[in-house]
Amino acid sequence: MSSSASGLNLSSANKDEVKQRVRKEMAMANAQELVNNINKNCYQMCLSKNPGTSISSSDETCLARCMDKFLASWDVVSRAYVSRVQQEGSP
Amino acid sequence: MSANYDEATQRELQTFVEQETAKAQMQNTIHEFTNRCWESCITSAKSNQLDSKETSCLQNCVGRFIDTSQSMMPAYSVLRRLTTAETANVNTLSVEPALVVT
């Protein structure tokens, strides 16, 4: 246990590595959430009314457009939210 | 375990975690708003771009949702008072069912 104590002294390089890893995990989680939301909302928009026995080419077109639109919406919402928060100084 | 870090390191890491937590909360709020506003503003995927109506609808949706949550601020203080009163009640009441069982 006493030997591991020295291992717990984080050098600044280690610290940066830990921070970098945390940031990467957070970015992954954020992207994951975005993909889940695209899946959920675009299934709802393109397939929920008529799921069919297989995905048709018109379904695929709808899904591709929906994905682009969802990403654009996420961007618009992010900008609107951030500018509002900055305007008021606090959320 | 954390006792092995010097105080400056502890403080630095704590600040880092707080900042990252705040960032994550903000990202979650944005996801939530996107879902909510998508539902009320986007009805079809006939094109792969947002038209100007959809864009302004999304912007208004975010703005009005924040307005709503701000106009609910007085309700929060009522809620807080109620819940603290309730927890106090629950704590005193929780003794009774035990007495009933025995």
N, CA and C atoms of all chains as a GROMACS GRO file, in nm:
protein
  579
    1MET      N    1   0.082  -0.121   0.000
    1MET     CA    2   0.000   0.000   0.000
    1MET      C    3   0.086   0.126   0.000
    2SER      N    4   0.202   0.114   0.074
    2SER     CA    5   0.287   0.232   0.082
    2SER      C    6   0.353   0.259  -0.053
    3SER      N    7   0.376   0.151  -0.132
    3SER     CA    8   0.439   0.171  -0.261
    3SER      C    9   0.341   0.237  -0.359
    4SER      N   10   0.211   0.204  -0.344
    4SER     CA   11   0.113   0.262  -0.435
    4SER      C   12   0.087   0.409  -0.404
    5ALA      N   13   0.122   0.448  -0.283
    5ALA     CA   14   0.101   0.588  -0.246
    5ALA      C   15   0.183   0.680  -0.334
    6SER      N   16   0.304   0.638  -0.367
    6SER     CA   17   0.385   0.722  -0.454
    6SER      C   18   0.326   0.726  -0.593
    7GLY      N   19   0.260   0.616  -0.634
    7GLY     CA   20   0.196   0.610  -0.765
    7GLY      C   21   0.080   0.707  -0.776
    8LEU      N   22   0.025   0.747  -0.662
    8LEU     CA   23  -0.090   0.836  -0.663
    8LEU      C   24  -0.052   0.983  -0.676
    9ASN      N   25   0.080   1.007  -0.666
    9ASN     CA   26   0.122   1.145  -0.690
    9ASN      C   27   0.120   1.172  -0.839
   10LEU      N   28   0.021   1.244  -0.884
   10LEU     CA   29   0.007   1.267  -1.026
   10LEU      C   30   0.107   1.372  -1.073
   11SER      N   31   0.187   1.331  -1.169
   11SER     CA   32   0.272   1.433  -1.233
   11SER      C   33   0.180   1.516  -1.322
   12SER      N   34   0.227   1.631  -1.364
   12SER     CA   35   0.137   1.717  -1.442
   12SER      C   36   0.106   1.653  -1.577
   13ALA      N   37   0.198   1.570  -1.628
   13ALA     CA   38   0.171   1.499  -1.753
   13ALA      C   39   0.058   1.398  -1.732
   14ASN      N   40   0.064   1.325  -1.618
   14ASN     CA   41  -0.042   1.229  -1.585
   14ASN      C   42  -0.175   1.298  -1.570
   15LYS      N   43  -0.169   1.412  -1.504
   15LYS     CA   44  -0.292   1.488  -1.479
   15LYS      C   45  -0.359   1.525  -1.611
   16ASP      N   46  -0.277   1.574  -1.702
   16ASP     CA   47  -0.330   1.613  -1.832
   16ASP      C   48  -0.388   1.494  -1.906
   17GLU      N   49  -0.321   1.379  -1.887
   17GLU     CA   50  -0.369   1.258  -1.955
   17GLU      C   51  -0.505   1.218  -1.899
   18VAL      N   52  -0.518   1.225  -1.768
   18VAL     CA   53  -0.646   1.192  -1.704
   18VAL      C   54  -0.756   1.286  -1.752
   19LYS      N   55  -0.724   1.414  -1.755
   19LYS     CA   56  -0.822   1.513  -1.801
   19LYS      C   57  -0.862   1.487  -1.945
   20GLN      N   58  -0.764   1.458  -2.027
   20GLN     CA   59  -0.790   1.433  -2.168
   20GLN      C   60  -0.881   1.313  -2.185
   21ARG      N   61  -0.856   1.210  -2.100
   21ARG     CA   62  -0.937   1.088  -2.109
   21ARG      C   63  -1.080   1.115  -2.067
   22VAL      N   64  -1.095   1.195  -1.961
   22VAL     CA   65  -1.230   1.229  -1.914
   22VAL      C   66  -1.304   1.306  -2.024
   23ARG      N   67  -1.235   1.403  -2.085
   23ARG     CA   68  -1.297   1.483  -2.190
   23ARG      C   69  -1.341   1.397  -2.308
   24LYS      N   70  -1.256   1.298  -2.340
   24LYS     CA   71  -1.288   1.208  -2.452
   24LYS      C   72  -1.413   1.126  -2.420
   25GLU      N   73  -1.418   1.075  -2.297
   25GLU     CA   74  -1.535   0.996  -2.256
   25GLU      C   75  -1.662   1.078  -2.262
   26MET      N   76  -1.649   1.205  -2.218
   26MET     CA   77  -1.767   1.293  -2.218
   26MET      C   78  -1.813   1.320  -2.361
   27ALA      N   79  -1.717   1.341  -2.451
   27ALA     CA   80  -1.752   1.368  -2.590
   27ALA      C   81  -1.819   1.246  -2.651
   28MET      N   82  -1.769   1.126  -2.614
   28MET     CA   83  -1.830   1.002  -2.662
   28MET      C   84  -1.974   0.990  -2.614
   29ALA      N   85  -1.995   1.019  -2.486
   29ALA     CA   86  -2.129   1.008  -2.428
   29ALA      C   87  -2.224   1.107  -2.495
   30ASN      N   88  -2.173   1.225  -2.523
   30ASN     CA   89  -2.253   1.328  -2.588
   30ASN      C   90  -2.292   1.284  -2.730
   31ALA      N   91  -2.196   1.230  -2.804
   31ALA     CA   92  -2.223   1.183  -2.940
   31ALA      C   93  -2.321   1.065  -2.937
   32GLN      N   94  -2.301   0.978  -2.841
   32GLN     CA   95  -2.390   0.862  -2.825
   32GLN      C   96  -2.534   0.906  -2.804
   33GLU      N   97  -2.551   1.006  -2.720
   33GLU     CA   98  -2.684   1.057  -2.691
   33GLU      C   99  -2.747   1.117  -2.817
   34LEU      N  100  -2.666   1.187  -2.893
   34LEU     CA  101  -2.715   1.248  -3.017
   34LEU      C  102  -2.761   1.140  -3.115
   35VAL      N  103  -2.680   1.034  -3.130
   35VAL     CA  104  -2.716   0.924  -3.220
   35VAL      C  105  -2.845   0.856  -3.174
   36ASN      N  106  -2.857   0.833  -3.042
   36ASN     CA  107  -2.980   0.774  -2.989
   36ASN      C  108  -3.102   0.859  -3.021
   37ASN      N  109  -3.086   0.990  -3.008
   37ASN     CA  110  -3.199   1.080  -3.034
   37ASN      C  111  -3.235   1.083  -3.182
   38ILE      N  112  -3.134   1.078  -3.269
   38ILE     CA  113  -3.161   1.073  -3.412
   38ILE      C  114  -3.240   0.946  -3.444
   39ASN      N  115  -3.192   0.835  -3.389
   39ASN     CA  116  -3.257   0.706  -3.409
   39ASN      C  117  -3.405   0.711  -3.369
   40LYS      N  118  -3.426   0.761  -3.248
   40LYS     CA  119  -3.560   0.764  -3.191
   40LYS      C  120  -3.653   0.854  -3.274
   41ASN      N  121  -3.607   0.977  -3.301
   41ASN     CA  122  -3.693   1.074  -3.368
   41ASN      C  123  -3.713   1.044  -3.515
   42CYS      N  124  -3.610   0.989  -3.581
   42CYS     CA  125  -3.623   0.963  -3.724
   42CYS      C  126  -3.698   0.833  -3.748
   43TYR      N  127  -3.687   0.737  -3.657
   43TYR     CA  128  -3.774   0.619  -3.667
   43TYR      C  129  -3.919   0.665  -3.658
   44GLN      N  130  -3.943   0.750  -3.559
   44GLN     CA  131  -4.077   0.803  -3.537
   44GLN      C  132  -4.130   0.873  -3.663
   45MET      N  133  -4.043   0.953  -3.725
   45MET     CA  134  -4.087   1.032  -3.840
   45MET      C  135  -4.101   0.948  -3.966
   46CYS      N  136  -4.009   0.856  -3.989
   46CYS     CA  137  -4.004   0.788  -4.119
   46CYS      C  138  -4.067   0.649  -4.120
   47LEU      N  139  -4.066   0.580  -4.008
   47LEU     CA  140  -4.105   0.439  -4.011
   47LEU      C  141  -4.222   0.401  -3.922
   48SER      N  142  -4.251   0.481  -3.822
   48SER     CA  143  -4.348   0.436  -3.721
   48SER      C  144  -4.487   0.415  -3.779
   49LYS      N  145  -4.522   0.490  -3.885
   49LYS     CA  146  -4.657   0.476  -3.939
   49LYS      C  147  -4.674   0.348  -4.019
   50ASN      N  148  -4.565   0.306  -4.082
   50ASN     CA  149  -4.574   0.187  -4.166
   50ASN      C  150  -4.440   0.114  -4.167
   51PRO      N  151  -4.410   0.036  -4.062
   51PRO     CA  152  -4.278  -0.027  -4.050
   51PRO      C  153  -4.245  -0.123  -4.165
   52GLY      N  154  -4.343  -0.197  -4.220
   52GLY     CA  155  -4.316  -0.286  -4.332
   52GLY      C  156  -4.228  -0.404  -4.297
   53THR      N  157  -4.210  -0.495  -4.393
   53THR     CA  158  -4.129  -0.614  -4.365
   53THR      C  159  -3.981  -0.587  -4.383
   54SER      N  160  -3.946  -0.484  -4.461
   54SER     CA  161  -3.806  -0.444  -4.474
   54SER      C  162  -3.801  -0.295  -4.502
   55ILE      N  163  -3.682  -0.239  -4.492
   55ILE     CA  164  -3.668  -0.096  -4.512
   55ILE      C  165  -3.669  -0.066  -4.663
   56SER      N  166  -3.755   0.026  -4.706
   56SER     CA  167  -3.765   0.056  -4.849
   56SER      C  168  -3.670   0.170  -4.885
   57SER      N  169  -3.652   0.192  -5.014
   57SER     CA  170  -3.559   0.299  -5.054
   57SER      C  171  -3.614   0.436  -5.016
   58SER      N  172  -3.748   0.449  -5.016
   58SER     CA  173  -3.804   0.578  -4.976
   58SER      C  174  -3.787   0.598  -4.823
   59ASP      N  175  -3.791   0.487  -4.747
   59ASP     CA  176  -3.762   0.496  -4.604
   59ASP      C  177  -3.618   0.545  -4.584
   60GLU      N  178  -3.528   0.488  -4.662
   60GLU     CA  179  -3.387   0.525  -4.648
   60GLU      C  180  -3.363   0.672  -4.682
   61THR      N  181  -3.430   0.718  -4.786
   61THR     CA  182  -3.420   0.860  -4.823
   61THR      C  183  -3.470   0.947  -4.709
   62CYS      N  184  -3.586   0.908  -4.654
   62CYS     CA  185  -3.644   0.984  -4.543
   62CYS      C  186  -3.547   0.986  -4.424
   63LEU      N  187  -3.489   0.870  -4.391
   63LEU     CA  188  -3.398   0.862  -4.277
   63LEU      C  189  -3.274   0.949  -4.297
   64ALA      N  190  -3.222   0.948  -4.420
   64ALA     CA  191  -3.102   1.027  -4.448
   64ALA      C  192  -3.131   1.177  -4.434
   65ARG      N  193  -3.245   1.218  -4.488
   65ARG     CA  194  -3.282   1.360  -4.478
   65ARG      C  195  -3.310   1.398  -4.334
   66CYS      N  196  -3.380   1.308  -4.267
   66CYS     CA  197  -3.415   1.333  -4.126
   66CYS      C  198  -3.289   1.351  -4.042
   67MET      N  199  -3.189   1.266  -4.067
   67MET     CA  200  -3.065   1.276  -3.991
   67MET      C  201  -2.999   1.412  -4.013
   68ASP      N  202  -2.991   1.455  -4.139
   68ASP     CA  203  -2.934   1.587  -4.169
   68ASP      C  204  -3.012   1.697  -4.097
   69LYS      N  205  -3.144   1.685  -4.104
   69LYS     CA  206  -3.228   1.787  -4.042
   69LYS      C  207  -3.215   1.787  -3.890
   70PHE      N  208  -3.202   1.667  -3.835
   70PHE     CA  209  -3.190   1.660  -3.689
   70PHE      C  210  -3.059   1.724  -3.642
   71LEU      N  211  -2.951   1.694  -3.714
   71LEU     CA  212  -2.822   1.754  -3.680
   71LEU      C  213  -2.828   1.906  -3.692
   72ALA      N  214  -2.894   1.955  -3.798
   72ALA     CA  215  -2.909   2.100  -3.816
   72ALA      C  216  -2.991   2.159  -3.702
   73SER      N  217  -3.095   2.087  -3.660
   73SER     CA  218  -3.179   2.136  -3.551
   73SER      C  219  -3.101   2.142  -3.421
   74TRP      N  220  -3.020   2.039  -3.398
   74TRP     CA  221  -2.938   2.034  -3.278
   74TRP      C  222  -2.844   2.155  -3.275
   75ASP      N  223  -2.791   2.189  -3.393
   75ASP     CA  224  -2.702   2.303  -3.405
   75ASP      C  225  -2.776   2.434  -3.376
   76VAL      N  226  -2.895   2.450  -3.435
   76VAL     CA  227  -2.976   2.572  -3.413
   76VAL      C  228  -3.011   2.585  -3.265
   77VAL      N  229  -3.054   2.473  -3.204
   77VAL     CA  230  -3.093   2.475  -3.063
   77VAL      C  231  -2.972   2.509  -2.975
   78SER      N  232  -2.858   2.448  -3.003
   78SER     CA  233  -2.737   2.476  -2.924
   78SER      C  234  -2.703   2.624  -2.928
   79ARG      N  235  -2.705   2.681  -3.049
   79ARG     CA  236  -2.671   2.822  -3.064
   79ARG      C  237  -2.770   2.911  -2.990
   80ALA      N  238  -2.900   2.880  -3.007
   80ALA     CA  239  -3.004   2.960  -2.942
   80ALA      C  240  -2.989   2.953  -2.790
   81TYR      N  241  -2.963   2.832  -2.741
   81TYR     CA  242  -2.950   2.813  -2.596
   81TYR      C  243  -2.827   2.886  -2.541
   82VAL      N  244  -2.714   2.864  -2.606
   82VAL     CA  245  -2.590   2.925  -2.559
   82VAL      C  246  -2.599   3.078  -2.562
   83SER      N  247  -2.656   3.134  -2.669
   83SER     CA  248  -2.662   3.281  -2.677
   83SER      C  249  -2.757   3.336  -2.570
   84ARG      N  250  -2.862   3.262  -2.541
   84ARG     CA  251  -2.953   3.306  -2.434
   84ARG      C  252  -2.884   3.302  -2.298
   85VAL      N  253  -2.811   3.194  -2.274
   85VAL     CA  254  -2.739   3.180  -2.148
   85VAL      C  255  -2.635   3.290  -2.132
   86GLN      N  256  -2.564   3.320  -2.242
   86GLN     CA  257  -2.462   3.426  -2.235
   86GLN      C  258  -2.524   3.562  -2.212
   87GLN      N  259  -2.642   3.585  -2.273
   87GLN     CA  260  -2.712   3.711  -2.256
   87GLN      C  261  -2.745   3.738  -2.110
   88GLU      N  262  -2.784   3.629  -2.042
   88GLU     CA  263  -2.833   3.646  -1.905
   88GLU      C  264  -2.725   3.626  -1.801
   89GLY      N  265  -2.610   3.579  -1.843
   89GLY     CA  266  -2.500   3.560  -1.750
   89GLY      C  267  -2.509   3.430  -1.675
   90SER      N  268  -2.633   3.379  -1.654
   90SER     CA  269  -2.647   3.249  -1.588
   90SER      C  270  -2.767   3.176  -1.647
   91PRO      N  271  -2.765   3.042  -1.648
   91PRO     CA  272  -2.874   2.967  -1.710
   91PRO      C  273  -3.007   2.979  -1.637
   92MET      N  274  -0.766   0.774   0.013
   92MET     CA  275  -0.701   0.767  -0.115
   92MET      C  276  -0.664   0.906  -0.165
   93SER      N  277  -0.764   0.996  -0.161
   93SER     CA  278  -0.738   1.131  -0.208
   93SER      C  279  -0.641   1.204  -0.115
   94ALA      N  280  -0.624   1.148   0.003
   94ALA     CA  281  -0.533   1.209   0.099
   94ALA      C  282  -0.389   1.209   0.049
   95ASN      N  283  -0.361   1.119  -0.048
   95ASN     CA  284  -0.226   1.110  -0.101
   95ASN      C  285  -0.195   1.221  -0.200
   96TYR      N  286  -0.297   1.288  -0.251
   96TYR     CA  287  -0.272   1.401  -0.339
   96TYR      C  288  -0.245   1.525  -0.256
   97ASP      N  289  -0.158   1.610  -0.304
   97ASP     CA  290  -0.138   1.734  -0.230
   97ASP      C  291  -0.259   1.824  -0.253
   98GLU      N  292  -0.269   1.925  -0.169
   98GLU     CA  293  -0.392   2.005  -0.167
   98GLU      C  294  -0.419   2.075  -0.300
   99ALA      N  295  -0.312   2.125  -0.362
   99ALA     CA  296  -0.329   2.195  -0.489
   99ALA      C  297  -0.384   2.102  -0.596
  100THR      N  298  -0.332   1.978  -0.599
  100THR     CA  299  -0.381   1.880  -0.697
  100THR      C  300  -0.528   1.849  -0.674
  101GLN      N  301  -0.562   1.828  -0.547
  101GLN     CA  302  -0.702   1.800  -0.514
  101GLN      C  303  -0.794   1.911  -0.562
  102ARG      N  304  -0.751   2.034  -0.534
  102ARG     CA  305  -0.834   2.148  -0.572
  102ARG      C  306  -0.846   2.157  -0.724
  103GLU      N  307  -0.735   2.135  -0.791
  103GLU     CA  308  -0.735   2.142  -0.938
  103GLU      C  309  -0.830   2.038  -0.998
  104LEU      N  310  -0.821   1.915  -0.946
  104LEU     CA  311  -0.906   1.808  -0.999
  104LEU      C  312  -1.052   1.832  -0.967
  105GLN      N  313  -1.075   1.887  -0.849
  105GLN     CA  314  -1.214   1.915  -0.812
  105GLN      C  315  -1.276   2.020  -0.905
  106THR      N  316  -1.198   2.125  -0.931
  106THR     CA  317  -1.245   2.228  -1.025
  106THR      C  318  -1.271   2.168  -1.162
  107PHE      N  319  -1.180   2.081  -1.205
  107PHE     CA  320  -1.195   2.017  -1.335
  107PHE      C  321  -1.325   1.937  -1.342
  108VAL      N  322  -1.349   1.857  -1.238
  108VAL     CA  323  -1.470   1.774  -1.235
  108VAL      C  324  -1.595   1.862  -1.234
  109GLU      N  325  -1.591   1.970  -1.156
  109GLU     CA  326  -1.706   2.061  -1.152
  109GLU      C  327  -1.734   2.121  -1.289
  110GLN      N  328  -1.627   2.164  -1.356
  110GLN     CA  329  -1.644   2.222  -1.489
  110GLN      C  330  -1.701   2.123  -1.588
  111GLU      N  331  -1.647   2.001  -1.583
  111GLU     CA  332  -1.694   1.898  -1.677
  111GLU      C  333  -1.839   1.859  -1.647
  112THR      N  334  -1.874   1.856  -1.520
  112THR     CA  335  -2.012   1.825  -1.482
  112THR      C  336  -2.108   1.932  -1.534
  113ALA      N  337  -2.067   2.058  -1.520
  113ALA     CA  338  -2.150   2.168  -1.570
  113ALA      C  339  -2.167   2.158  -1.720
  114LYS      N  340  -2.057   2.123  -1.788
  114LYS     CA  341  -2.062   2.107  -1.933
  114LYS      C  342  -2.159   1.996  -1.971
  115ALA      N  343  -2.150   1.884  -1.899
  115ALA     CA  344  -2.237   1.770  -1.929
  115ALA      C  345  -2.384   1.806  -1.908
  116GLN      N  346  -2.409   1.883  -1.802
  116GLN     CA  347  -2.547   1.923  -1.775
  116GLN      C  348  -2.601   2.011  -1.887
  117MET      N  349  -2.515   2.100  -1.934
  117MET     CA  350  -2.555   2.188  -2.043
  117MET      C  351  -2.582   2.107  -2.169
  118GLN      N  352  -2.495   2.011  -2.198
  118GLN     CA  353  -2.516   1.927  -2.316
  118GLN      C  354  -2.646   1.848  -2.305
  119ASN      N  355  -2.676   1.800  -2.184
  119ASN     CA  356  -2.802   1.726  -2.165
  119ASN      C  357  -2.923   1.816  -2.186
  120THR      N  358  -2.914   1.939  -2.138
  120THR     CA  359  -3.023   2.033  -2.159
  120THR      C  360  -3.045   2.057  -2.308
  121ILE      N  361  -2.935   2.070  -2.382
  121ILE     CA  362  -2.946   2.093  -2.526
  121ILE      C  363  -3.009   1.972  -2.596
  122HIS      N  364  -2.971   1.852  -2.554
  122HIS     CA  365  -3.035   1.732  -2.610
  122HIS      C  366  -3.186   1.733  -2.582
  123GLU      N  367  -3.218   1.768  -2.460
  123GLU     CA  368  -3.358   1.767  -2.420
  123GLU      C  369  -3.438   1.870  -2.501
  124PHE      N  370  -3.383   1.990  -2.515
  124PHE     CA  371  -3.448   2.095  -2.594
  124PHE      C  372  -3.461   2.052  -2.740
  125THR      N  373  -3.356   1.990  -2.794
  125THR     CA  374  -3.361   1.948  -2.934
  125THR      C  375  -3.476   1.849  -2.955
  126ASN      N  376  -3.488   1.752  -2.865
  126ASN     CA  377  -3.598   1.655  -2.877
  126ASN      C  378  -3.734   1.723  -2.868
  127ARG      N  379  -3.746   1.809  -2.768
  127ARG     CA  380  -3.874   1.876  -2.744
  127ARG      C  381  -3.913   1.966  -2.863
  128CYS      N  382  -3.816   2.045  -2.909
  128CYS     CA  383  -3.845   2.142  -3.013
  128CYS      C  384  -3.856   2.075  -3.149
  129TRP      N  385  -3.784   1.966  -3.168
  129TRP     CA  386  -3.799   1.887  -3.291
  129TRP      C  387  -3.944   1.841  -3.302
  130GLU      N  388  -3.995   1.793  -3.192
  130GLU     CA  389  -4.131   1.742  -3.190
  130GLU      C  390  -4.232   1.850  -3.225
  131SER      N  391  -4.212   1.972  -3.174
  131SER     CA  392  -4.313   2.074  -3.202
  131SER      C  393  -4.288   2.150  -3.332
  132CYS      N  394  -4.168   2.144  -3.389
  132CYS     CA  395  -4.140   2.226  -3.508
  132CYS      C  396  -4.120   2.148  -3.637
  133ILE      N  397  -4.072   2.026  -3.629
  133ILE     CA  398  -4.036   1.956  -3.753
  133ILE      C  399  -4.136   1.842  -3.777
  134THR      N  400  -4.210   1.854  -3.886
  134THR     CA  401  -4.314   1.755  -3.911
  134THR      C  402  -4.281   1.662  -4.027
  135SER      N  403  -4.188   1.698  -4.113
  135SER     CA  404  -4.155   1.610  -4.225
  135SER      C  405  -4.009   1.622  -4.264
  136ALA      N  406  -3.963   1.525  -4.342
  136ALA     CA  407  -3.826   1.528  -4.392
  136ALA      C  408  -3.829   1.525  -4.544
  137LYS      N  409  -3.900   1.622  -4.601
  137LYS     CA  410  -3.911   1.627  -4.747
  137LYS      C  411  -3.782   1.682  -4.808
  138SER      N  412  -3.710   1.757  -4.730
  138SER     CA  413  -3.579   1.805  -4.776
  138SER      C  414  -3.478   1.772  -4.666
  139ASN      N  415  -3.349   1.786  -4.696
  139ASN     CA  416  -3.252   1.756  -4.591
  139ASN      C  417  -3.205   1.883  -4.519
  140GLN      N  418  -3.273   1.993  -4.548
  140GLN     CA  419  -3.236   2.119  -4.482
  140GLN      C  420  -3.355   2.179  -4.410
  141LEU      N  421  -3.324   2.257  -4.308
  141LEU     CA  422  -3.431   2.327  -4.237
  141LEU      C  423  -3.473   2.448  -4.320
  142ASP      N  424  -3.605   2.472  -4.333
  142ASP     CA  425  -3.644   2.596  -4.398
  142ASP      C  426  -3.649   2.708  -4.292
  143SER      N  427  -3.675   2.830  -4.339
  143SER     CA  428  -3.663   2.944  -4.246
  143SER      C  429  -3.770   2.938  -4.137
  144LYS      N  430  -3.887   2.882  -4.172
  144LYS     CA  431  -3.994   2.870  -4.074
  144LYS      C  432  -3.954   2.774  -3.962
  145GLU      N  433  -3.898   2.661  -4.002
  145GLU     CA  434  -3.856   2.561  -3.903
  145GLU      C  435  -3.746   2.617  -3.814
  146THR      N  436  -3.652   2.688  -3.876
  146THR     CA  437  -3.542   2.745  -3.799
  146THR      C  438  -3.593   2.844  -3.694
  147SER      N  439  -3.681   2.935  -3.737
  147SER     CA  440  -3.730   3.033  -3.639
  147SER      C  441  -3.819   2.966  -3.535
  148CYS      N  442  -3.891   2.861  -3.575
  148CYS     CA  443  -3.971   2.786  -3.478
  148CYS      C  444  -3.881   2.726  -3.370
  149LEU      N  445  -3.768   2.666  -3.412
  149LEU     CA  446  -3.675   2.606  -3.316
  149LEU      C  447  -3.620   2.712  -3.221
  150GLN      N  448  -3.584   2.828  -3.278
  150GLN     CA  449  -3.527   2.935  -3.195
  150GLN      C  450  -3.631   2.986  -3.095
  151ASN      N  451  -3.754   3.004  -3.143
  151ASN     CA  452  -3.860   3.048  -3.053
  151ASN      C  453  -3.889   2.945  -2.945
  152CYS      N  454  -3.886   2.819  -2.986
  152CYS     CA  455  -3.913   2.709  -2.892
  152CYS      C  456  -3.815   2.713  -2.775
  153VAL      N  457  -3.686   2.730  -2.806
  153VAL     CA  458  -3.585   2.736  -2.700
  153VAL      C  459  -3.611   2.857  -2.610
  154GLY      N  460  -3.634   2.972  -2.674
  154GLY     CA  461  -3.656   3.096  -2.599
  154GLY      C  462  -3.777   3.086  -2.508
  155ARG      N  463  -3.890   3.038  -2.564
  155ARG     CA  464  -4.014   3.033  -2.483
  155ARG      C  465  -4.003   2.927  -2.376
  156PHE      N  466  -3.928   2.820  -2.404
  156PHE     CA  467  -3.916   2.718  -2.299
  156PHE      C  468  -3.837   2.774  -2.180
  157ILE      N  469  -3.732   2.850  -2.209
  157ILE     CA  470  -3.655   2.911  -2.100
  157ILE      C  471  -3.742   3.014  -2.027
  158ASP      N  472  -3.821   3.093  -2.103
  158ASP     CA  473  -3.913   3.189  -2.041
  158ASP      C  474  -4.007   3.118  -1.944
  159THR      N  475  -4.060   3.004  -1.991
  159THR     CA  476  -4.153   2.929  -1.907
  159THR      C  477  -4.087   2.886  -1.778
  160SER      N  478  -3.965   2.829  -1.791
  160SER     CA  479  -3.900   2.780  -1.670
  160SER      C  480  -3.865   2.895  -1.576
  161GLN      N  481  -3.841   3.015  -1.635
  161GLN     CA  482  -3.811   3.129  -1.548
  161GLN      C  483  -3.936   3.182  -1.479
  162SER      N  484  -4.050   3.177  -1.551
  162SER     CA  485  -4.172   3.226  -1.487
  162SER      C  486  -4.221   3.127  -1.382
  163MET      N  487  -4.159   3.007  -1.381
  163MET     CA  488  -4.195   2.907  -1.280
  163MET      C  489  -4.109   2.921  -1.154
  164MET      N  490  -4.013   3.015  -1.157
  164MET     CA  491  -3.924   3.032  -1.043
  164MET      C  492  -3.997   3.048  -0.909
  165PRO      N  493  -4.102   3.133  -0.902
  165PRO     CA  494  -4.173   3.145  -0.774
  165PRO      C  495  -4.229   3.011  -0.727
  166ALA      N  496  -4.272   2.927  -0.823
  166ALA     CA  497  -4.326   2.796  -0.787
  166ALA      C  498  -4.221   2.710  -0.720
  167TYR      N  499  -4.094   2.728  -0.762
  167TYR     CA  500  -3.988   2.647  -0.703
  167TYR      C  501  -3.972   2.673  -0.555
  168SER      N  502  -3.983   2.801  -0.516
  168SER     CA  503  -3.964   2.831  -0.374
  168SER      C  504  -4.080   2.774  -0.292
  169VAL      N  505  -4.200   2.775  -0.352
  169VAL     CA  506  -4.315   2.713  -0.285
  169VAL      C  507  -4.291   2.563  -0.271
  170LEU      N  508  -4.245   2.505  -0.383
  170LEU     CA  509  -4.219   2.361  -0.385
  170LEU      C  510  -4.116   2.323  -0.279
  171ARG      N  511  -4.010   2.404  -0.269
  171ARG     CA  512  -3.904   2.374  -0.174
  171ARG      C  513  -3.959   2.377  -0.032
  172ARG      N  514  -4.042   2.481  -0.006
  172ARG     CA  515  -4.099   2.491   0.127
  172ARG      C  516  -4.188   2.370   0.158
  173LEU      N  517  -4.269   2.334   0.056
  173LEU     CA  518  -4.359   2.219   0.074
  173LEU      C  519  -4.283   2.089   0.098
  174THR      N  520  -4.180   2.068   0.016
  174THR     CA  521  -4.108   1.941   0.029
  174THR      C  522  -4.032   1.932   0.160
  175THR      N  523  -3.976   2.043   0.206
  175THR     CA  524  -3.906   2.036   0.335
  175THR      C  525  -4.006   2.010   0.447
  176ALA      N  526  -4.124   2.073   0.436
  176ALA     CA  527  -4.228   2.049   0.535
  176ALA      C  528  -4.272   1.903   0.531
  177GLU      N  529  -4.285   1.852   0.406
  177GLU     CA  530  -4.331   1.715   0.389
  177GLU      C  531  -4.231   1.615   0.444
  178THR      N  532  -4.101   1.639   0.415
  178THR     CA  533  -4.000   1.547   0.465
  178THR      C  534  -4.004   1.545   0.617
  179ALA      N  535  -4.025   1.662   0.674
  179ALA     CA  536  -4.034   1.667   0.820
  179ALA      C  537  -4.152   1.584   0.868
  180ASN      N  538  -4.267   1.599   0.797
  180ASN     CA  539  -4.385   1.520   0.831
  180ASN      C  540  -4.361   1.371   0.816
  181VAL      N  541  -4.302   1.336   0.701
  181VAL     CA  542  -4.277   1.194   0.674
  181VAL      C  543  -4.190   1.134   0.784
  182ASN      N  544  -4.091   1.213   0.827
  182ASN     CA  545  -4.002   1.163   0.931
  182ASN      C  546  -4.075   1.135   1.061
  183THR      N  547  -4.166   1.224   1.096
  183THR     CA  548  -4.239   1.201   1.221
  183THR      C  549  -4.342   1.089   1.204
  184LEU      N  550  -4.401   1.085   1.080
  184LEU     CA  551  -4.504   0.984   1.056
  184LEU      C  552  -4.448   0.844   1.043
  185SER      N  553  -4.321   0.836   0.997
  185SER     CA  554  -4.265   0.705   0.966
  185SER      C  555  -4.259   0.615   1.091
  186VAL      N  556  -4.266   0.674   1.204
  186VAL     CA  557  -4.262   0.595   1.328
  186VAL      C  558  -4.393   0.517   1.345
  187GLU      N  559  -4.503   0.580   1.301
  187GLU     CA  560  -4.635   0.520   1.328
  187GLU      C  561  -4.663   0.386   1.261
  188PRO      N  562  -4.636   0.371   1.127
  188PRO     CA  563  -4.664   0.240   1.067
  188PRO      C  564  -4.591   0.128   1.139
  189ALA      N  565  -4.470   0.156   1.184
  189ALA     CA  566  -4.395   0.055   1.257
  189ALA      C  567  -4.470   0.014   1.384
  190LEU      N  568  -4.531   0.111   1.448
  190LEU     CA  569  -4.607   0.082   1.570
  190LEU      C  570  -4.731   0.000   1.539
  191VAL      N  571  -4.792   0.030   1.419
  191VAL     CA  572  -4.914  -0.042   1.379
  191VAL      C  573  -4.882  -0.189   1.353
  192VAL      N  574  -4.768  -0.213   1.290
  192VAL     CA  575  -4.730  -0.350   1.253
  192VAL      C  576  -4.708  -0.437   1.377
  193THR      N  577  -4.648  -0.380   1.479
  193THR     CA  578  -4.612  -0.463   1.595
  193THR      C  579  -4.729  -0.493   1.688
   0.00000   0.00000   0.00000
